[in-house]
Amino acid sequence: MKNVNRWGLLMVVCAGWACTKPQVELNLWQKAQVPNAAEITSLWMLDDSTGYATGGLSWEVGYLYSTRDGGFQWQQDTVVRHKMECVMADSAGHVYAVGQSGICWERPPGVGWIKYREDYRWHHSCFMTGADKGLIVSGESFGEGQVRVLGPEFFWQQDTILEFPNQLQSVWATDAQHWHACGLGWVIRSDDGGYSWERARVSDDFFSDVHFPDAQTGYICGHSGTILKTTDGGKEWRVIRKGGSIRPRLRRFNAIWFETPEKGWVAGANGLLWRTTDGGAHWSEIKEAPTNVDFAEVFVRNGRGWVCGTEGSIFVFEE
C-alpha cells in the first residue's frame, strides 16, 4: 500500500510540474490610472499614444474611456445605461463600441461619441473593415446567437441579421469579404462579406476570442483552455492546445492576440497571461501578472502591450 501511495503521489507531482509554465520577466509592467473600479472589458490602441476602452457593470452602467499618453492614464469619456463589451477602430481611425442592450457608438476623429442604436441585444464583439462595412455578433447562451451585417454602402445601414443556435462571442475580418466568428461550441467562416457562413468541425469549448495576424494564419482560444490554429484562412482548424488539463482549466482563457504568425499572447482568469514565440507550440507565463485580476482582453502593437480586466485594471507592458 505504501508503494502504491508513493507512486500515486509521484504521478500527482509530475502532473503538476507538467502544467507549470516557464516564467518570463518583462522590462515594463505598469498599472495604468483608471477613473473607476468597474471591469475593463476591451481596449484598442489607434497608435502608440491614443487608445480607447470599454467597461462597466452588467445591466447597471457602461463606460467609454480614452487615453492620449500610451495607455498610462485613462479618462472617462461617456457613461451609458448598460455595460459596454467591445471597442475597435477601422483603418480610417473611426472607433466603434458595442455592448449590452445593443448600444453601438462611433467616434470619428475629432468628434465625440455618437449613439447609434439600442435594440436590447447583448452584443459581445464588433469588427469594421471601414466606414462602409462591419459585423456585430451577439447572444446569450443557447438559442440566441446573431450576426448583424452592416453596410455595404455605409456603416449605419443594417443590411442583414442572421440567427445561430448558440451565443457568438468574437468576430474578426482579414478583409471586407473574409470573416471569422466563434462562440459557444461554434467556429464559423464567411467568404462573401458575412451573408453566408460555413461551420468548422470543432465544438468542444466555449470559444471566446479569434484573431488573425495575417490573411492565412489565425488563432482561437476557448474558456476551458483550448487553442485552435489555422494556416489556410480558416478552412481548417487544428487543436494546438487541448482544453481541460489539470490546472489551467480553472483559469479561463478569455482573449488571444498575435503580433505575427509566430508571436502571440493569451489572457484569462486569475492573472493568466501567456506568451508564445513559436506559433503556439510552447508557452511561457508572464511573471508580473497579478493573480487577483481576471483579464478580459490583450492588445499588442510595436512591441508594447496592454491587458485589461476586473477591478478597473489596465496594465501596460513591454518585453
Buried (B, 14 or more C-beta within 10 A) or exposed (E): EEEEEEEEEEEEEEEEEEEEBEEBEBEEBBEBEBEBEBBBBBBBBBEEEBBBBBBBBEEEBBBBBBBEBBBBEBEBBBEBBBBBBBBBBBEEEBBBBBBBBBBBBBBEEEEEBEEBBEBEBBBBBBBBBBBBBBBBBBBBEEEBBBBBBBBBEEBBEBBBEBEBEBBBBBBBBBEBEBBBBBBBBBBBBBBEBBBEBEEBEBEEBBBBBBBBBEEBBBBBBBBBBBBBBBBEBBEEBEBBBEBEEEEBBEBBBBBBBBBEBBBBBBBBBBBBBBBBBEBBEEBBBBEBBBEEBBBBBBBBBEEBBBBBBBEBBBBBBEB
